[in-house]
């Protein structure tokens, strides 16, 4: 009996060692918009796959050394990139990713916050938003995709570009909401998924739909990935229906399914 017990224990130990040997550390370079979702999903995926996810954070674009393109140029290693879709497209053109490995993950709207305890403005329409911006002492936006839209297009759409020049401030690298929480700015604009995790602010809501800007987040396996198969498996999980409730809970939207091409739509 003792011999049988020892044999069973030996088999269990061997199986455990084998599983550990097969487990991989999957390094993911990720920008802020999708980070909250992956942090919530990581424990579930790690338990399911046996792999461990290592996160390396950085903006999708911009001039800071922490930006994902800058990290890659410096030779930092990663198996997967998760970032703003347009920025990923540029890296694809520069051959930083495995051809055909791209996976569309989520759509991210822009929202607004104020410091916790401050009056809550109404921004249901573009007229509301215009009024709020003209009355505010200061406001901030990011140095990534949402900030480029706010500074480059939103003010023009609202017809207040000249009036807000001295009040609009770009925040590099760190979450915009963290600066609002400290009282540095009255309002903060960034992707909703980057605003919600920050303490000390009140989320007011998304931009009105007719002046909203949606940022697509996508992922790809890097050209020099050490764990290509594991990286692709992670991306497939993040795009699956299993992951969608968590992704939506972080302020992002499920990517619309491709519409089938109808015969009448094709050129005869």
C-alpha positions in Angstrom: 0.0 0.0 0.0 2.8 2.4 0.9 4.6 1.5 -2.3 1.4 2.3 -4.3 1.0 5.6 -2.4 4.6 6.6 -3.2 4.1 5.8 -6.8 1.0 8.0 -7.0 2.7 10.8 -5.3 5.6 10.5 -7.7 3.3 10.7 -10.7 1.6 13.7 -9.3 4.9 15.5 -8.7 6.1 14.6 -12.2 2.8 15.9 -13.7 3.2 19.1 -11.7 6.7 19.6 -12.8 5.7 18.9 -16.4 3.0 21.5 -16.3 5.4 24.0 -14.8 7.9 23.3 -17.5 5.3 23.9 -20.2 4.0 27.2 -18.7 5.4 30.4 -20.3 5.9 34.0 -19.3 4.1 35.9 -22.0 5.3 39.5 -22.0 2.7 42.1 -23.2 3.5 45.7 -24.1 0.3 47.5 -23.5 -1.1 51.0 -23.6 -3.4 52.4 -21.0 -6.8 52.1 -22.7 -6.8 48.3 -22.6 -4.7 47.8 -19.5 -7.6 47.8 -16.9 -9.4 45.0 -18.9 -6.3 42.8 -19.2 -5.5 43.2 -15.5 -9.0 42.0 -14.6 -8.9 39.1 -17.1 -5.3 38.0 -16.4 -6.1 35.8 -13.4 -8.8 33.9 -15.3 -6.5 33.4 -18.3 -3.5 32.4 -16.2 -5.6 29.8 -14.4 -7.0 28.5 -17.7 -3.7 28.4 -19.7 -1.1 27.9 -17.1 0.9 30.8 -18.6 1.8 34.0 -16.7 1.2 37.4 -18.2 3.9 40.0 -17.7 2.7 43.6 -18.4 5.0 46.4 -19.7 3.0 49.6 -19.8 3.6 52.5 -22.2 1.7 54.9 -24.5 0.8 53.8 -28.0 2.5 56.9 -29.4 4.2 60.1 -28.4 7.7 61.2 -27.6 8.2 59.7 -24.1 10.8 57.0 -23.6 8.1 54.7 -22.2 6.1 54.8 -25.5 5.8 51.3 -27.0 7.5 52.2 -30.3 10.4 53.7 -28.3 10.7 50.6 -26.2 10.8 48.4 -29.3 13.5 50.6 -30.9 15.6 50.2 -27.8 15.4 46.5 -28.1 13.0 45.7 -25.2 11.5 42.3 -25.7 7.8 41.5 -25.9 5.6 38.6 -27.2 2.5 40.7 -27.7 1.6 44.3 -28.4 -1.8 45.7 -27.3 -2.3 49.3 -28.3 -4.2 51.9 -30.4 -5.1 50.3 -33.7 -3.7 53.1 -35.9 -0.4 53.0 -34.0 -0.2 49.2 -34.4 -0.8 49.6 -38.1 2.3 51.8 -38.3 4.3 49.1 -36.4 3.0 46.5 -38.8 4.2 48.5 -41.7 7.6 48.7 -40.1 7.6 44.9 -39.6 7.6 44.9 -35.8 4.8 42.3 -35.8 4.1 38.8 -37.2 2.2 39.1 -40.5 -1.4 38.0 -40.0 -1.3 38.0 -36.2 -3.4 41.1 -35.7 -6.6 40.7 -33.6 -9.2 43.5 -33.1 -10.0 43.7 -29.4 -12.2 46.6 -28.4 -13.5 50.1 -29.1 -12.9 52.9 -26.6 -14.9 56.1 -26.3 -13.6 59.3 -24.8 -15.1 60.5 -21.4 -14.8 63.3 -18.9 -14.0 63.6 -15.2 -13.9 66.3 -12.5 -12.3 66.3 -9.1 -14.2 64.3 -6.6 -16.6 66.7 -4.7 -16.6 69.3 -7.5 -19.9 70.3 -9.1 -21.0 67.8 -11.8 -21.5 69.5 -15.2 -24.1 68.2 -17.7 -22.6 67.2 -21.1 -25.5 65.4 -22.9 -25.2 67.5 -26.0 -22.4 69.3 -27.9 -24.0 72.6 -26.8 -23.6 71.4 -23.2 -20.0 70.5 -23.7 -19.2 73.8 -25.4 -20.7 75.7 -22.5 -18.7 73.6 -19.9 -15.4 74.1 -21.7 -15.9 77.9 -22.0 -16.7 78.2 -18.3 -13.9 75.9 -17.0 -10.7 77.5 -15.7 -8.6 74.7 -17.2 -8.8 71.2 -18.6 -6.4 68.4 -19.6 -6.1 65.8 -22.3 -3.7 63.0 -23.0 -0.7 62.8 -25.4 -2.2 59.7 -27.1 -5.0 59.1 -29.5 -7.8 60.6 -27.4 -5.8 63.7 -26.8 -4.9 64.2 -30.4 -8.6 64.2 -31.2 -9.5 66.6 -28.4 -6.8 69.1 -29.3 -6.8 68.7 -33.0 -10.5 68.2 -33.8 -12.9 68.5 -30.9 -12.3 72.2 -30.2 -12.7 73.0 -33.9 -16.0 71.0 -34.1 -17.3 73.0 -31.1 -16.2 76.3 -32.6 -14.1 77.3 -29.6 -10.5 76.6 -30.7 -9.3 80.2 -30.1 -11.2 80.7 -26.8 -9.7 77.7 -25.1 -6.1 78.0 -26.2 -4.8 79.1 -22.8 -6.9 76.6 -20.8 -6.1 73.3 -22.6 -3.1 71.3 -21.4 -1.6 68.1 -22.6 -0.6 65.5 -20.0 2.2 63.2 -21.1 2.4 59.5 -20.1 0.5 59.6 -16.8 -3.3 59.2 -16.5 -5.1 62.6 -17.0 -7.5 61.8 -14.2 -4.6 61.6 -11.7 -3.8 65.3 -12.4 -7.5 66.2 -12.1 -7.7 64.4 -8.7 -4.8 66.5 -7.5 -6.7 69.7 -8.5 -4.3 70.7 -11.2 -7.1 70.9 -13.8 -10.8 71.4 -13.5 -11.7 68.8 -16.2 -10.0 65.8 -17.7 -10.6 64.1 -21.0 -9.3 60.6 -21.9 -10.6 57.2 -23.0 -13.2 56.1 -20.5 -11.2 52.9 -19.7 -8.3 55.0 -18.5 -10.5 57.4 -16.4 -12.5 54.8 -14.4 -9.7 53.2 -12.5 -8.4 56.5 -11.0 -9.4 57.4 -7.5 -10.2 61.0 -6.5 -12.3 61.9 -9.5 -16.0 61.7 -10.5 -16.8 60.3 -14.0 -19.2 62.6 -15.7 -19.8 60.5 -18.8 -18.9 60.0 -22.4 -18.6 62.8 -24.9 -21.9 63.4 -26.8 -22.2 61.0 -29.6 -22.1 63.5 -32.5 -18.7 64.8 -31.3 -17.4 61.4 -29.9 -14.3 59.7 -31.1 -13.8 56.0 -30.9 -10.4 54.5 -30.6 -9.9 50.9 -31.8 -7.6 48.8 -29.7 -5.9 45.8 -31.3 -3.2 43.3 -30.6 -0.5 41.4 -32.5 2.3 39.0 -31.9 5.7 40.6 -32.2 8.1 39.7 -35.0 10.7 38.5 -32.5 8.3 36.9 -30.0 9.8 34.0 -28.0 6.4 32.6 -27.3 4.4 33.2 -30.5 1.8 30.4 -29.9 1.1 31.5 -26.4 0.9 35.1 -27.5 -1.7 34.3 -30.1 -3.7 32.2 -27.7 -3.9 35.2 -25.3 -5.1 37.5 -28.1 -7.8 35.0 -29.1 -9.0 34.8 -25.5 -9.2 38.6 -25.2 -11.3 38.7 -28.4 -13.6 35.9 -27.3 -17.1 36.2 -26.0 -15.8 35.0 -22.7 -13.8 38.2 -22.2 -16.5 40.7 -23.4 -18.4 41.3 -20.2 -15.2 42.3 -18.4 -14.1 44.4 -21.3 -17.4 46.3 -21.3 -17.3 46.8 -17.6 -14.0 48.7 -17.9 -15.7 51.3 -20.2 -14.9 49.8 -23.6 -17.2 48.5 -26.3 -17.2 45.1 -28.1 -15.9 45.3 -31.6 -18.8 45.0 -34.1 -18.9 41.7 -35.9 -18.1 42.0 -39.6 -21.2 42.2 -41.8 -21.5 39.5 -44.4 -21.3 40.8 -48.0 -24.7 40.5 -49.8 -24.8 39.6 -53.4 -26.5 43.0 -54.2 -23.5 44.8 -52.6 -21.0 43.2 -55.0 -20.0 44.8 -58.3 -21.5 42.9 -61.2 
